[in-house]
Amino acid sequence: MARTGDTGTRARLSVRHVEKKGGVLVGFHERKSSYVADMKSCEILPRKISDILPALRTLIGGLTVRDRVPQIELAVGDDANAAHVLVLRNLAPLASSDETALVAFADRHGVQFFLQPGGPATAAPLRPGQPGLAYTLPEFDLVFPFSPTEFTQVNPAITPHPRRARDRDARSRARRARRRFFCGIGNFTLPIARRGATVIGIEGNVSLVRRAEEIAARNALSTAASFRALNLFEATPEDIETLGPLDKILIDPPREGAIALVKALPGDGPPRRIVYVSCNPATLARDAAVLVHDHGYELEAAGVVNMFPLPRTSNRSPSSGGDSIG
């Protein structure tokens, strides 16, 4: 089957040292299994990474910590000279010979390595000062620099579609205040601000709030878009009241949903419109039930965006994308 194009900027590869398979395996899990597939190439990875999978397996197999690297996370920018970053989750310190091997591999294949000995905040480049990651939204004239462990959507070719739907709403009611909950680095917030709305992004991760502010400044949107840190998983009515009048809000939570937030919303009156973007139908249904039965909202529209339109012969099963409640 011919490759139809690179389908994403993010991937998480598992690593296992399996003697019966001849050494180290690097790839995705087999269908409905904890076993790592024996992959020599992969149609859903960027071509550069697919082409070097055999060499990557050999590299990891030669490290002194080959049994202490369970995962490699991939992040790729979308510009013409996009950085390809491989984040090694190393559970033990690397020997100097390991670092030398990684540097040689990076130079030979045009990739960058980050080491992550602990949580996401510990990820750091093996060689600082190299080109950073960024993705663009040309239709909004936006550039989003990001670090390899910060959340971004997996598929840049499809991600803008839900934004276009939100964009139509922003243009039709420009200059009215918006609140964007679980805003991350501003994936939805800044496109809405670019179309003339005043937006406040609320996010629980303080480092993401700082990054969003930096990106807004880079795109000359600091006046239209501002950001606040608030733990939305423990939101109270008092917290929501501090955000000021709620005209329209956009909620885009992780799989856990936003039950505390929807319960904390005012019982009557604003917000007049809610858009809910979900990656988990179960928590969407749960939270929508609160909005409908407890707060009196009516479901006006719903849609599905497939963020993972993968080839049928790929090593990973397709997943459903975001539903919305309006």
Salt bridges, closest charged atoms under 4 A:
ASP6 OD1 - ARG3 NH1 3.58
GLU19 OE2 - HIS17 NE2 3.23
ASP38 OD1 - LYS40 NZ 3.18
ASP38 OD1 - ARG57 NH1 2.89
ASP67 OD1 - HIS17 ND1 3.37
GLU73 OE2 - ARG10 NH2 3.04
GLU73 OE2 - ARG12 NH2 3.88
ASP107 OD1 - ARG127 NH2 2.64
GLU139 OE1 - ARG164 NE 3.02
GLU150 OE2 - ARG211 NE 3.04
ASP167 OD2 - ARG171 NH2 3.18
ASP167 OD1 - ARG195 NE 3.18
ASP169 OD1 - ARG173 NH1 2.47
ASP169 OD1 - ARG273 NE 3.87
ASP247 OD2 - ARG178 NH1 3.87
ASP247 OD2 - LYS248 NZ 3.17
ASP247 OD1 - ARG272 NH2 3.24
ASP252 OD2 - ARG180 NH2 3.25
ASP287 OD1 - ARG286 NE 2.85
GLU300 OE1 - ARG273 NH1 3.20
